Every structure is written in C-alpha cells, then in structure tokens.
Amino acid sequence: MTPRLVLVLGDQLSPGMAALKAADKTRDVVVMAEVRGETDYVPHHPKKIAFLFAAMRKFAKRLEGDGWRVAYARLDDPENAGSVAGELLRRAQEVGADEVLATEPGEWRLIQALEDHPLTVRQLEDDRFIASHREFGAWAEGRKALRMEYFYRQMRRKTGLLMGGAQPEGGQWNFDHDNRKAPPKGLAGPVPPRFEPDETVKEVLDLVEDAFGNNFGDLRPFWFATEPEQAIQALDHFIENALPSFGDYQDAMVTGQDFLFHAVLSVYINAGLLDPLEVCRRAEAAYRTGDVPLNAAEGFIRQIIGWREYVRGVYFLEGPDYPTRNTLGHTRKLPAAYWGADTRMRCLKTCVGATRREAYAHHIQRLMVTGNFALLAGVDPTEVHEWYLSVYADAYEWVEAPNTVGMSQFADGGVIASKPYVSSGNYIAKMSDYCKTCSYSAKVKTGPDACPFNLLYWHFLIRHKDRFSGNPRMAQIYRTWERMDADKRETVLAEADAFLARMEAGDLV
C-alpha cells in the first residue's frame, strides 16, 4: 500500500491526536519539522521556541519507540525545506506518498496553507477540545450576544464537573465575586517546579541561542517541562501548593511574584503535554476531598472548560479575518517599552520584565496592564496581537487572537466583550503594589505626576463617545465626565494629547 504522511505540529504533542488515530503505523510516515516558517512569522520568545523544539524531539522519540516511522527535520538540517508545506513535499518525494493526514491546525494561516497544498491533505478536527466546531456553532446560532457565561454552563453540564445532579455545586455557577481580593502586604506564592535541562534540552538551547539570540526574551535559565511526566509533576505541584489560594488572589499583582498562585500550565495544555479535561478533574477532586475551596476550583475550571473552549469557538466561528479586525480604528505604533525600552510606568515595566524573563504573565497583567494601556493609547490592534503572539510561550492564534483582538482591544466590536476593558490607574493601585514605587501617582489626576492611565482613560472614552455613551454599562461613566469642571476636562484631554505625542516621539514616558 502507498504510504501516507501524518503531519504532527509542535502544539499537537498528544499520542491520541486525530491524525495519529486515523493513521496506520505499519504503513504511514509521521512528519515533524522545526522550520523557519513557524519560528519567524512573528519573532517568538526564545523560551517558547526552545520549549517546542525540545518537546517535539522527545515526542518524536516516543513515537518511534511505539513503532512509528518518523521523518523529523531539525532546524539546522541542510535539507530542511523551511516550511511545513515544503517539508510535506520533501517527505512525499522521499517515500512516494501523495496523501497527508493532518489534525486541523489552530491558526488560519496554516489551515489555508494545507488547503492550498499540491498534495491531498485531509484535515481532521482536533478532538482534544470538549466542544466541536459544530457544537459551538449550534450554541452560538441565533444569539444576539455570545456571552461566555452561558456557554460555560453548557460545558459544565456536558462534563459533569462541579455538578450535583442537574445543579451546580454550591448552588451557583460562578464564584467570581469571591476571586477579586487585593493582595495584602507580603503576599507570596509558591514557585512552579523548575526542570533541569537534560541533554536533549541543552542541545536545543544551544541551537536556539545561536539562531534566535536577537529575539526579545531571555532564553536562560530554562526550566519548562518538556515531556508529559514533568508536566504532570507541575500539575501536582499546582494542585497541592497554589490552587487553594488561586481563587482569592487570581487578579492580584505583586512585585517580585511573577507567578503568585497561578498554574502556569497553559503552555503544557496548549502544546498537548497535558489533557485539559484531566487537569480539571484533578482540580475537582481536590475540592471533593476538602483540600481546595470551591471558589478556587470553580474559578480555575472555568478558565479551561469555559474561557479556553469559548475563545477557540469564537476564533473558528468568526473566520480568517478575525485577527486583523480594528473596529475602533486605532493606528498608533506599539510603544518601545513593550520590547524592553525604559519607561517610568512601574506597572508596565514590571509586566514586560516578567514577560522577558519567563515568556509568561498572568491574565490580569495581560488584560489590565499591557492590554489596557495599549487600548487607552490607541495602539493598532494588529501590532498588539502580534506582540502577544510573539512573547508568550502559551500563545497560539486560536487562543491568543480572541483574547487580544476581542477581550483586550475591543477590536472585534463587541463579539466577546460587552464593553471595553479599560480602567484608570485606580484599578492597578487596588490590585497590585506596583504604584507604591512608581514615578507617577495613581491618585493624581492631572499634572506631571498624574498616572498616564488616569489621563488616557478619559481620552479614550471621549474620542469614542459616539460609540460607547449609549452603552448601559458605561452611561454612568460619561455622566461623571459631564459633571467635571470644564477647565479640568480641558486639562485632562490636553495633557493626554501631550503624553501621546511624547510617546509617539519615542520620549521616555
């Protein structure tokens, strides 16, 4: 029989992938490749590249040990075709294949590349997710608004997680009101497990250091798990040491605490080293045994079977143009501070610094610091989208674009969020300790010491007044503005304009 190629991408490192299940190991050839087409379409963080290459190499070895024939191309292989499509052609010529089995990629650009490929490529839906495309589409059909909360309830019923028969555990679906505690002085969380690089990882680190040394981000020290057993150790550590406090402080931000009580498991889940449903079951089990409070278990599970599934559904429902939407017409360039240039804004400097070191920041740092500032400043959402896709180790377009284009930048016009997620400096001052050592003051509204978030908050609202003043959730905010003294309103807008001008000129802000 003519062999077929079985494509396995870097974020498909699960032995039960759809393409592998449909293949025949006595006949077919698995194709895996480290290619420039995937490392360079945005300038990925070196830690992300190293994690994927190391995990891919180990996964390929496991497949070979399980009896598969694997054609693996390393980045420095002189015969490397440089792209997924090119590698498929090269391997097809080597083995005489004319058909490819592939699990559907999580990015439209790769889906299109496979659809346009000269070989016959059969793309099978990625069934590692709880909701299929069809199921999400059926849920979304006819709804005026695609609110995650209602989709989440459907996923709870489907999985049975935290359910007591037909009713949610504790008598309510969502305990988010319990999960917004400000950090007390001295709050500290456990450090996630750090895995010493083995010979495979060391070899990859040297390769990545040589090839991507100029990319934003610190490659070393490198500590990510690169195989399932290590990822399970990271899960065990989170359940035992961090999950009990995760709910209370999941929105908190503390200087010197890059992880606090967050799981830092998304990098492993999104690449296939951990099964998302099993992760949720472990969290539920910890609640059932009394080791974890309900608000923590529910909040964590909601992030996975609620939010994670929901944003994937939106990404595929909305189509290939979704990542490039710009409903608000924002056009400013992404400030150099996002790439590590100096800034007087302590919150932005702290979050970007953590991103540089760890290829990680938690959801409130992403949404309410880096995302909030970009939205208030009117940065082109495509630049913001490409930055998030570049710098975070858990970022793939299916999950990153809805979070950025939709939730963070409101560039989709409200597909995901019912109002833009914007705030003044007061929110950051409440939920973090960043403001205590900042050059600006969150309490100061105008003048040279005024927090830029305070100035830009009103500037954003006024320049988009026609769009948002009729939003029931924002009407009171506009009434507050109207009650301000006219001279103060003029000062706020003038100082915001001056700040934006300095930012665009590349001055220290």
QUITA-V878058 format. One line per field, one symbol per residue. ss: DSSP state (2 for helix, 1 for strand, 0 for the rest). A space follows every 50 residues. Layout:
ss->???
This chain:
ss->00001110000000000222220000001111100222200000022222 22222222222222200011111000000000022222222222200011 11100002222222200001111100000000222222220000000222 22222222200011001122200002220000000000000000000022 22222222222200000000000000022222222222222222222220 00110010000000022222200002222222222222000002222222 22222222222222222200022200000001000222200000022222 22222222000022222222222222201022222222222000002222 22222222000000000000000022222221022220001000000001 02222222222220222200000022222222200222222222222222 222220000
